[in-house]
Amino acid sequence: MANRSIKIVKVVLLTISSFVALLFIAFFVYKEFFYKHELYEIKGDLEKIKGVEVVDIWGHEDITLEEISARLKIAGKGEISLYDLSSYKVRYPSHVYVHEIGNYSFTQYSCDGGIGPGIDVGAESVLGKLCKVKFYTPKDIVQNYDQILNVIQSLKMAPELNHFETDTEEFYLIVQKKPSSDEDPIFNLIGIEDEAKFAATLKWNKPDCYYNK
């Protein structure tokens, strides 16, 4: 009877172990071939661009891998970090988001209350109009790296602020010669309360600005 009980226990343990192993394999397959599918697809497309090395690529881990960003090293030039590359987020050529370029990083305070660690160089943006180039793909950004960098280098550097105002938007931009961190976008919210307090001290011309209410 004792031997039979031991055999039953062994069978149960083996069954449980096999089930756990199958779960682990299923999770690995899902993680690598489904969950990260778009990330690998984006990385592959970026690596096809001549002179580009994908230094890092990441996103926000949720039910799906969201807000995919990538840091690229461009031969003979420097690095650029792009974000909002996920298919459901990308809005080229109207809005093209750069997190860092040539070791210049950014903090933007918008009239609508938005605070972000990047710039928009899309066709509908102030900085995009200064670039005078429409970016339809990341390849266009790579090919016009120097043009974007020239626009950034023409701006005031921290601690001075750049102030932009059009009929539709108003924002302040801080440009720093300081590399940014490659991290989940959720971490950009750390310290956001202090940034909001600082934004509230700035002079906003539009009467309907979030900070003027």
C-alpha positions as CSV (number, residue, x, y, z in Angstrom):
1,M,0.0,0.0,0.0
2,A,2.8,2.4,0.9
3,N,4.6,1.7,-2.4
4,R,1.4,2.3,-4.3
5,S,0.9,5.7,-2.5
6,I,4.5,6.6,-3.3
7,K,3.9,5.8,-7.0
8,I,0.7,7.9,-7.1
9,V,2.5,10.8,-5.5
10,K,5.3,10.5,-8.1
11,V,2.8,10.4,-10.9
12,V,1.0,13.5,-9.6
13,L,4.3,15.4,-9.1
14,L,5.4,14.4,-12.6
15,T,2.1,15.5,-14.0
16,I,2.3,18.8,-12.2
17,S,5.9,19.3,-13.3
18,S,5.0,18.6,-16.9
19,F,2.1,21.0,-16.8
20,V,4.3,23.8,-15.4
21,A,6.9,23.1,-18.0
22,L,4.2,23.3,-20.8
23,L,3.0,26.6,-19.3
24,F,6.6,28.0,-19.3
25,I,7.1,27.0,-22.9
26,A,3.7,28.4,-23.9
27,F,4.6,31.7,-22.1
28,F,8.0,31.8,-23.8
29,V,6.5,31.2,-27.2
30,Y,3.8,33.9,-26.6
31,K,6.4,36.4,-25.3
32,E,8.9,36.0,-28.1
33,F,6.7,35.3,-31.1
34,F,3.4,37.2,-30.4
35,Y,3.9,39.8,-27.6
36,K,7.2,41.1,-29.1
37,H,6.2,40.6,-32.7
38,E,5.7,44.2,-33.5
39,L,8.9,45.2,-31.7
40,Y,11.0,42.7,-33.7
41,E,9.2,43.9,-36.9
42,I,10.1,47.5,-36.2
43,K,13.6,46.6,-35.2
44,G,14.0,44.7,-38.5
45,D,12.8,47.6,-40.6
46,L,15.1,50.0,-38.8
47,E,18.1,47.7,-39.3
48,K,17.4,47.8,-43.0
49,I,18.2,51.5,-43.2
50,K,21.7,52.0,-44.5
51,G,24.2,53.1,-41.8
52,V,21.8,52.5,-38.9
53,E,22.5,50.3,-35.8
54,V,19.7,49.7,-33.4
55,V,21.4,50.3,-30.0
56,D,18.3,49.7,-28.0
57,I,14.6,49.2,-28.5
58,W,11.9,49.0,-25.8
59,G,8.3,49.7,-24.9
60,H,5.7,49.8,-22.1
61,E,4.8,46.3,-21.0
62,D,1.0,45.9,-20.7
63,I,-1.4,43.4,-22.2
64,T,0.4,44.3,-25.4
65,L,3.9,45.9,-25.7
66,E,3.0,49.5,-26.2
67,E,4.7,52.8,-27.0
68,I,7.7,51.3,-28.7
69,S,10.8,53.4,-28.8
70,A,14.2,52.9,-30.3
71,R,17.7,54.4,-30.0
72,L,19.6,54.4,-33.3
73,K,23.3,55.0,-34.0
74,I,23.9,56.6,-37.4
75,A,27.3,56.0,-38.9
76,G,29.4,59.1,-39.0
77,K,26.9,61.2,-37.3
78,G,25.5,60.3,-33.8
79,E,22.6,58.9,-32.0
80,I,18.9,59.6,-32.1
81,S,16.1,58.2,-30.0
82,L,12.6,57.9,-31.6
83,Y,9.4,57.1,-29.8
84,D,5.7,56.4,-30.5
85,L,6.8,53.9,-33.2
86,S,3.9,51.4,-32.5
87,S,1.5,51.0,-35.4
88,Y,-1.4,52.4,-33.4
89,K,0.6,55.5,-32.3
90,V,2.7,56.5,-35.3
91,R,1.3,59.6,-37.0
92,Y,3.9,60.4,-39.7
93,P,4.3,62.9,-41.4
94,S,2.0,65.1,-39.2
95,H,3.7,64.3,-35.9
96,V,7.1,62.8,-35.5
97,Y,8.5,62.4,-32.0
98,V,12.2,62.6,-31.1
99,H,13.3,61.8,-27.5
100,E,17.0,62.7,-28.1
101,I,19.3,63.6,-30.9
102,G,23.1,64.1,-30.7
103,N,23.0,63.9,-26.9
104,Y,20.5,66.7,-26.7
105,S,17.5,65.9,-24.6
106,F,14.3,67.8,-24.0
107,T,11.6,68.8,-21.6
108,Q,8.5,70.4,-23.2
109,Y,5.8,72.2,-21.2
110,S,2.6,72.7,-23.2
111,C,-0.3,75.1,-22.8
112,D,-2.7,72.3,-22.5
113,G,-1.0,71.0,-19.4
114,G,1.1,68.3,-21.1
115,I,4.7,67.7,-20.1
116,G,6.9,65.5,-22.1
117,P,10.6,64.5,-22.5
118,G,10.7,64.9,-26.3
119,I,10.0,67.1,-29.3
120,D,7.7,66.9,-32.3
121,V,9.4,67.5,-35.7
122,G,6.3,66.6,-37.7
123,A,4.9,68.7,-40.5
124,E,2.2,70.2,-38.3
125,S,4.6,71.2,-35.5
126,V,6.6,74.4,-34.9
127,L,9.9,72.6,-35.0
128,G,8.9,70.6,-38.0
129,K,8.3,73.7,-39.9
130,L,11.7,75.0,-38.9
131,C,13.2,71.7,-40.3
132,K,11.5,72.3,-43.6
133,V,11.3,68.6,-44.3
134,K,8.4,66.1,-44.2
135,F,9.3,62.8,-42.5
136,Y,7.2,59.9,-43.8
137,T,9.3,57.1,-42.4
138,P,12.2,56.7,-39.9
139,K,14.5,56.5,-42.9
140,D,13.6,60.1,-43.8
141,I,14.6,61.1,-40.2
142,V,17.9,59.3,-40.5
143,Q,18.6,60.9,-43.9
144,N,17.8,64.4,-42.5
145,Y,19.6,63.9,-39.1
146,D,21.9,66.9,-39.7
147,Q,18.9,69.2,-40.6
148,I,17.1,68.3,-37.3
149,L,20.3,68.7,-35.3
150,N,21.0,72.1,-36.9
151,V,17.5,73.3,-35.8
152,I,18.1,72.1,-32.2
153,Q,21.5,73.7,-32.0
154,S,20.0,77.0,-33.1
155,L,17.8,77.0,-30.0
156,K,18.6,78.4,-26.6
157,M,20.3,75.9,-24.3
158,A,19.4,75.2,-20.6
159,P,18.9,77.0,-18.3
160,E,17.4,79.3,-20.8
161,L,13.9,78.5,-22.1
162,N,12.6,78.5,-25.6
163,H,9.0,79.9,-26.0
164,F,6.9,79.1,-29.0
165,E,3.4,80.4,-29.7
166,T,1.1,80.0,-32.7
167,D,-2.6,80.4,-33.3
168,T,-3.2,76.8,-32.2
169,E,-0.5,76.1,-29.6
170,E,1.9,77.5,-27.0
171,F,4.8,75.7,-25.3
172,Y,8.1,76.1,-23.5
173,L,11.0,73.9,-24.4
174,I,14.2,73.2,-22.4
175,V,17.1,71.8,-24.4
176,Q,20.0,70.2,-22.5
177,K,23.2,68.7,-23.7
178,K,22.5,65.6,-21.6
179,P,21.8,62.0,-22.8
180,S,18.3,60.7,-21.9
181,S,17.5,57.3,-20.4
182,D,16.1,54.5,-22.4
183,E,13.2,53.4,-20.2
184,D,9.5,52.5,-20.1
185,P,7.5,55.7,-20.9
186,I,5.7,55.2,-17.7
187,F,8.8,56.3,-15.8
188,N,8.6,59.7,-17.5
189,L,5.8,60.4,-15.0
190,I,8.3,60.3,-12.1
191,G,8.7,63.9,-10.8
192,I,5.8,65.1,-13.0
193,E,4.2,67.0,-10.0
194,D,7.4,69.1,-9.6
195,E,7.5,69.8,-13.3
196,A,3.9,70.9,-13.2
197,K,4.6,73.3,-10.4
198,F,7.5,74.8,-12.5
199,A,5.2,75.1,-15.5
200,A,2.7,77.0,-13.5
201,T,5.3,79.7,-12.7
202,L,5.8,80.4,-16.4
203,K,4.1,83.2,-18.3
204,W,1.4,81.8,-20.6
205,N,-0.1,84.2,-23.1
206,K,-3.1,82.2,-24.2
207,P,-6.0,82.9,-21.8
208,D,-7.4,79.4,-22.2
209,C,-4.1,77.8,-21.1
210,Y,-4.4,75.1,-18.5
211,Y,-2.1,77.0,-16.2
212,N,-4.2,80.2,-16.5
213,K,-7.3,78.6,-15.2
